[in-house]
Amino acid sequence: MQFQDVAGQSQIKHLLVRSAQQGRIPHAQLFSGKHGHGTLPMALAYIQYLLCEQPSPQDSCGACAGCKKVGKFSHPDLHFAFPFAAKDDKDVAQNHLEDFRAFLLKTPYGSVESWHEFNSGESKRPAINSATTKAILTEMSQKPYEGKLQFMLLWYPELITHGMANRLLKSIEEPPPSTVFILVSEEEGKLMPTLLSRLQTIAFPKVNDFDLAAYLGNNMGLELERVRELVNMADGDVDYALSLGNVQEQLAVFFPFFRDWMRGAYMAAFHESIELAEVFQKWGRTQQISFFQYGLYLIREALVFKTSNSLSRITELERSWLERFSGSVNAAVAESIMQALENGLQGIAGNAHQKTEFIGVTIDIYRSFKLGNQ
Ligand SMILES: [Zn+2]
């Protein structure tokens, strides 16, 4: 993630870049504020800047090997600790890293609650357990693999299990060489005062309306009028604006797009599909992932309709289409389309070329329909 992908907060970006260029990188920093104000995306953009091989005075290059690895959240010198619902005493955050990467790709502005739902949804409360804290402190006592610096990104340090915060404090007081701790906290008041006093704190204000509007315009492809509505409601919180926008977006953008796409694949109208692929290509990866999720949701509803003849969770617009759609495909075809959408989702999450992936999925869906007509 680059600074340009983070909504607003230009003063903080400026501060981080300047201190990096002067070689003043505090070894223990706290990014403090609401998750929707961008604390985590900013931490990721900052780390990418510091691990970039050719940073400009404004941003990381986005193209070098360092940037690419941080972009996929898989740089060997970037370590994560985050809360999760442990299966047992030995379960560590590392075991949930694949899921965490997928979550970051989908919604870097997400909260610990939405992460928890994404990861497990169990009733057990998420925490950074003792095994995780021990594991990361051991890891951080090693030298960096590649660069001069290694990073420990601690998301929600206020959820470190009781007693282990002292271990962390000790490590921060006597830091291993070349190590930078970045704590991203929503409620810094819950951190130990002794720990707080060791941290260089940056407080994150609301994202201002102008920056929020620009971000939503770029990332959601909504009309100006809708963007204005969202900005008025969201009060500078990107996560909240996105979740409000998702509901609107699905109806305003995704539904007609999905309907036309299915029709094009059914009729084998490939020139139409290519046009849709051009539109799809312009969306952000987050929006593309949401689109496939939306498609999966609709087809699943079509299957429910087939068996129970009832639809509860959808709008009138979707209903009339779904009724016709579920009448024209059998369960095997619907399953096959869902598999194609699932593959597309994985492809986009795994950094596949977007237009190529979209066309590949279109062909799979065309084949699914053909299968049903034989
Ligand atoms: Zn770079």
Residues whose N, C-alpha, C, O or C-beta is under 5 A from the ligand:
A	BS01	ZN	C52 E53 Q54 S60 C61 G62 A63 C64 C67
